């Protein structure tokens, strides 16, 4: 009889141990899944930051032009690190950001119509977790099916308005008649009333 009880107790202990291992495995699987989602959300936030920084650097490169030169887009991303068009050092980016989704600096480049780089996007084909709540420049990301569809592109007309994209010809500035300007007195102010 004692043998039977011991063997029954061992059997229940064994089943209890198997059940505990199964529950721990399920808990670890849930934890891993939550961690994976959290990690992807962080990488997507890093992608939004890095892409926005590169887009802003392309904007500065395009808009800040030495006198006598035409507006143009950078030919390489490295041109944003050191702009050689100027006699002094000009940096539009402090460092070349890595693509957080792939872990490399091998961004997919969006070519500008007249040559150069108009923007960048990730090479990742993963589906984005973030679907809404984007900034004004990134509203098209809401319809993206992959992270490669998040294109960080500098659009001259959207950034500055249509008027600012058209160069102003010399002498075409509006003239204001002198009578429309405020009149200022010269000399010491008078305290007499």
C-alpha positions in Angstrom: 0.0 0.0 0.0 2.8 2.3 0.8 4.4 1.7 -2.5 1.2 2.6 -4.2 0.9 5.9 -2.3 4.5 6.9 -3.1 4.1 6.2 -6.7 0.8 8.2 -6.8 2.5 11.1 -5.0 5.4 10.9 -7.5 2.9 10.9 -10.4 1.1 14.0 -9.0 4.4 15.8 -8.4 5.5 15.0 -11.9 2.2 16.3 -13.4 2.5 19.4 -11.2 6.0 20.0 -12.4 5.0 19.6 -16.0 2.1 22.0 -15.5 4.4 24.6 -13.9 6.9 24.3 -16.8 4.0 24.8 -19.3 2.7 27.8 -17.5 6.2 29.4 -17.3 6.6 28.7 -21.0 3.3 30.4 -21.8 4.2 33.4 -19.6 7.6 33.7 -21.3 6.0 33.6 -24.7 3.6 36.4 -23.8 6.4 38.4 -22.4 8.5 37.9 -25.5 5.6 38.9 -27.7 5.0 42.1 -25.7 8.7 42.9 -25.7 8.9 42.4 -29.5 6.0 44.8 -30.1 7.6 47.3 -27.7 10.9 47.0 -29.5 9.3 47.6 -32.9 7.4 50.6 -31.6 10.8 52.1 -30.4 12.5 51.4 -33.7 9.6 53.0 -35.6 9.9 56.1 -33.3 13.6 56.1 -34.1 12.9 55.8 -37.8 10.5 58.8 -37.7 13.2 60.8 -35.9 16.0 59.9 -38.2 14.0 60.3 -41.3 12.8 63.7 -40.2 16.3 64.8 -39.4 17.5 63.7 -42.9 14.6 65.4 -44.5 15.3 68.7 -42.6 19.0 68.4 -43.6 18.0 68.1 -47.3 15.7 71.1 -46.9 18.6 73.2 -45.4 21.0 72.0 -48.1 18.5 73.0 -50.8 17.5 76.3 -49.3 20.8 77.6 -48.0 22.8 78.4 -51.1 26.0 80.5 -51.5 25.4 83.7 -53.3 25.5 83.2 -57.1 24.7 79.5 -57.0 21.5 77.7 -57.9 19.4 75.6 -55.6 20.2 72.0 -55.9 19.7 68.8 -54.0 22.6 66.8 -52.4 24.2 64.2 -54.7 25.0 61.9 -51.7 24.0 61.7 -48.1 27.6 62.5 -47.1 27.1 65.9 -48.7 24.8 66.7 -45.7 27.6 66.0 -43.3 30.0 68.4 -45.1 28.6 70.9 -47.6 31.6 71.8 -49.8 29.7 74.5 -51.7 30.7 77.0 -48.9 34.2 78.4 -48.2 33.7 77.5 -44.5 32.5 74.3 -43.0 28.7 73.8 -43.2 27.1 70.8 -41.7 23.4 70.0 -42.2 23.7 66.8 -40.2 26.0 66.0 -37.4 26.2 62.3 -38.3 24.7 59.9 -40.8 21.8 58.1 -39.0 21.5 54.4 -39.2 18.2 53.0 -40.4 16.8 51.7 -37.1 14.8 48.9 -38.9 17.7 47.4 -40.7 20.6 48.6 -38.5 22.6 49.9 -41.4 23.3 53.2 -43.0 22.1 51.8 -46.4 19.0 54.0 -46.8 16.9 53.6 -49.9 17.2 57.0 -51.7 14.4 58.9 -53.4 15.9 60.6 -56.5 15.1 64.3 -57.2 13.7 65.1 -60.6 16.8 67.2 -61.6 19.3 64.9 -60.0 20.4 64.4 -56.4 18.5 63.1 -53.4 15.0 64.3 -52.6 14.5 62.0 -49.6 15.1 58.6 -48.0 13.1 55.6 -46.8 13.9 52.4 -45.0 14.4 49.1 -46.9 12.4 47.2 -44.3 9.3 45.4 -45.6 7.8 44.9 -42.2 4.3 46.1 -41.6 4.2 49.3 -39.4 2.5 49.2 -36.0 1.9 52.9 -36.0 -1.1 53.8 -38.2 -2.1 57.3 -37.0 -1.0 60.3 -35.1 1.7 61.4 -37.6 2.9 64.9 -38.0 1.8 67.3 -40.7 4.5 66.2 -43.1 3.9 62.5 -42.6 0.1 62.1 -43.0 0.6 59.8 -46.0 2.2 57.3 -43.6 -1.3 56.4 -42.4 -1.9 54.4 -45.6 1.5 52.6 -45.6 1.5 48.8 -45.9 5.2 48.5 -45.2 7.8 50.6 -43.5 9.5 51.2 -46.8 6.4 53.2 -47.7 7.4 55.8 -45.1 9.2 58.2 -47.4 10.9 61.1 -45.8 10.9 63.5 -48.8 11.5 67.2 -49.0 8.7 68.8 -51.0 9.5 72.4 -51.8 5.9 73.4 -52.5 4.5 71.9 -49.3 7.3 73.2 -47.1 7.4 76.8 -48.2 4.2 77.5 -50.1 3.9 77.9 -53.8 5.0 81.6 -53.8 8.3 80.8 -52.1 9.3 78.2 -54.7 9.2 80.7 -57.5 12.4 82.8 -57.7 11.8 86.5 -57.6 13.4 88.3 -60.5 15.5 91.4 -59.7 13.5 94.5 -59.9 10.2 92.6 -59.4 9.9 93.4 -55.8 6.8 95.4 -55.0 7.3 99.1 -54.5 5.6 101.0 -51.7 5.0 104.7 -52.2 6.7 106.9 -49.6 3.4 108.4 -48.5 2.3 104.9 -47.3 5.4 104.6 -45.0 5.0 105.8 -41.4 6.5 109.3 -40.8 9.0 109.6 -38.0 10.3 112.9 -36.5 13.9 113.4 -36.0 15.4 115.3 -33.1 14.7 115.3 -29.4 11.2 114.4 -28.2 9.1 117.2 -27.0 7.7 117.1 -23.5 5.4 120.0 -24.0 1.7 119.2 -24.3 
